[in-house]
Structure formats: structure tokens, C-alpha cells
Amino acid sequence: MKRKRIALWLALAAVAVIGVAYLAGNSPFFQGASHKPPKAEAAPVKPISETYIIFDTVVNVKLYGEHANPGQLAEIKDLLDSMDRKLSRTLEGSEIYRVNQAAGKAAVPVSQDTFDVVAKALDYAVQTGGLYDPSIGPLVSLWNIGNEGAHVPAKPELAKAMSLVGYQDVVLNPDKRTIQLTRPGMALDLGGIGKGYAADRIAAYLTSQQVDSAIINLGGSSIIALGSKPGGQSWNIGLQDPDQTRGTSLGNVQIQNKTIDSSGVYERFFMENGVKYHHMLDPRTGYPSRSGLKSVTLVSDSATDADALSTAVFIMGLAEGMKFIERQQGVDAFFITDDNRIYETSGLKDHIHFTNPEYTVSSP
């Protein structure tokens, strides 16, 4: 089953990458309110690229410019493998796996990467009032959404898993660089932040190598546009329709040095008795969120921010989520509700072009 899923993801990633390449290289740019004609572009520059798998997610990296070389792709693979060995909840022997195994028993020494990710995750937990909670591992394991055999858990099992969720019981010791889960059965799950952190590490590495033009695509739901296109123009990135059954795009957005990250009901789910259960679990109820949203897409300076906060604001819902994002520095978002209405935060005005007639752009 897992091999079939990875093969499907590889196919989907190939489609996503082709779509990004088309939009970034061939499609006219949306010019916002000015309606100026697009500038003439130089001939397309062929990138060097590679595809990897981390956290069961297909990652495609495209590098442009005179400083890009194949050796960097090998270094990126080593970096991603290192992140997996540190941050994976399910990889036996990983640092997070060892932290979870020692829950209620002992503090576990970890690398600086793992310590930093968990520290950031706990900070986001505080900021969001626990709507993003890295200690949600017991619930994630119980529901097992996205894997064979996923089903609605029995209420006693759900109550037990919920009793083990609580970011306040994760103890960090910066002097000894250790992480401790204070109660047996607790478990960290960094699926809502690990991909973003890894993407930021890739971007930082490429910047250190003087590569100032690149696309880092994590499974189609998270894309970092490093710098600008060859020639200096903004990247024009296609936006995913949250209803994938239509096979259409939502529109496009122009960005430079930004991350686009989407969370929604389309990513992983199962059906039971005619009800759709998606993977966006609400720590307050133990069930998939019923916030009235199909998806949330963040445009952010940081992939780590976007990865963690997209989960939280999805659970918050439209009104609270819009207010939360408007208070954040370097972060904007648009929300799609169950009735196919799109709501944008103020910073996205004239930078994003919605072309799908199935959706209506509305005012908050």
C-alpha cells in the first residue's frame, strides 16, 4: 500500500512540477490593478533538478543560474535524509522516535535541529492556544488517516488518546539539549512543521551557495520560490483547487522569496458511512476539524511558519483565522469555505489572480 501511495505521489508531483514550470515559464503574468502588458521575457533557462522523498512526501527541487550545480542536489539529499532521521515519528531509531519511546521515563539528548524544531513547535502551540500542538501524536496514530485500515476510533480509545495530548507537558532543557515527555504514552508528531523546517534549511543552504533562483516543491501543497525567475521577474505559481476531482487550477499568484503552503480536506482522508474524515485533527475534540473551511493557503516569508500556522488557522475557521493572520508579520492567507467562497487577507490584494468560475471572491 505504501509503495502504491508513493508511486501515486510521484505521478502527482510530476504533474505539479510541470504545472509550475508552465506557469513560471510560459504563462503571461497577472499584472494586478495596473493591467500593464507583460514584459518580454528572455528565452527559458533549463534548470537542474532532482526528486526526493521525505516524511512520505515527494520533494522536487529545481535550481537555476550560474552557481547551480549537480553537487548541490546531492547535498540536499543528504540534508533531507538527515532531517528524516531526526524528525520522523515513525522511523525507528530517529530522534523523535526515541523521545516518544522514553515518554514518562527520561529526557533524551537530541541534535540542535531537533531541539530547534520542537522549540519552534511549542512556541506556535502557545501562540495558537494549542490549536497547533506537536504532542498530538497519540491522536494521529489512533486515526491513522492516509494509511490502510483508517477508521473512526471507538470513544474510549479516543478519550485515552486525547488525555495524552498536551504541549505543556513537553519539557526542553537548552543547557543539556534534551527533550522530555513527562507522561507515559505521550508522543510528538512534527508532521505539521517538519516539512517546512526542512524546506527552510534547503533554502538557507542554497543561499549560502549563491544560488538565488530556485523552486522547492514539497508534494504540491508547499512551494518555496527562492529569489526570482532567471531574468528577474516574479515566479507565477499555480494554485491548487481544493476539490481535486475537477482536475482544475484555482488561479495563480506572483511571488519572490516566499513560501506558499496549503492545508485542507483534500490532502488525506477516508470515507466511512458516507462521511468524509480528513487528517486535520482538532486537539479540542479529537476529531477532524469542522471549521467550515475546505482549505487555507498561506503566503509567508518562512516555510516553517507557513507549515505550522496553516494547520492552526484551518482549525480556527474563517473569522478567527483571518484576524490571527492579519496580526502576523510577513504572513498572508486566503481561505476557501465549504460554499466555495474565497476570502483574502489585506496583503494579497492585487498579487493573486483567481480564475476558477466555481469559486467567488468575497469580502470578509
Secondary structure as GFF3:
##gff-version 3
##sequence-region A 1 364
A	DSSP	alpha_helix	2	25	.	.	.	ID=ss1
A	DSSP	three_ten_helix	32	34	.	.	.	ID=ss2
A	DSSP	beta_strand	48	54	.	.	.	ID=ss3
A	DSSP	beta_strand	57	63	.	.	.	ID=ss4
A	DSSP	alpha_helix	70	87	.	.	.	ID=ss5
A	DSSP	alpha_helix	95	101	.	.	.	ID=ss6
A	DSSP	beta_strand	108	109	.	.	.	ID=ss7
A	DSSP	alpha_helix	112	127	.	.	.	ID=ss8
A	DSSP	alpha_helix	137	143	.	.	.	ID=ss9
A	DSSP	alpha_helix	155	163	.	.	.	ID=ss10
A	DSSP	three_ten_helix	167	169	.	.	.	ID=ss11
A	DSSP	beta_strand	170	173	.	.	.	ID=ss12
A	DSSP	beta_strand	178	181	.	.	.	ID=ss13
A	DSSP	alpha_helix	194	208	.	.	.	ID=ss14
A	DSSP	beta_strand	213	218	.	.	.	ID=ss15
A	DSSP	beta_strand	222	227	.	.	.	ID=ss16
A	DSSP	beta_strand	235	240	.	.	.	ID=ss17
A	DSSP	three_ten_helix	244	246	.	.	.	ID=ss18
A	DSSP	beta_strand	249	255	.	.	.	ID=ss19
A	DSSP	beta_strand	258	264	.	.	.	ID=ss20
A	DSSP	beta_strand	269	272	.	.	.	ID=ss21
A	DSSP	beta_strand	275	278	.	.	.	ID=ss22
A	DSSP	beta_strand	293	300	.	.	.	ID=ss23
A	DSSP	alpha_helix	303	316	.	.	.	ID=ss24
A	DSSP	alpha_helix	318	326	.	.	.	ID=ss25
A	DSSP	beta_strand	331	337	.	.	.	ID=ss26
A	DSSP	beta_strand	341	344	.	.	.	ID=ss27
A	DSSP	three_ten_helix	346	348	.	.	.	ID=ss28
A	DSSP	beta_strand	352	354	.	.	.	ID=ss29
A	DSSP	beta_strand	360	361	.	.	.	ID=ss30
###
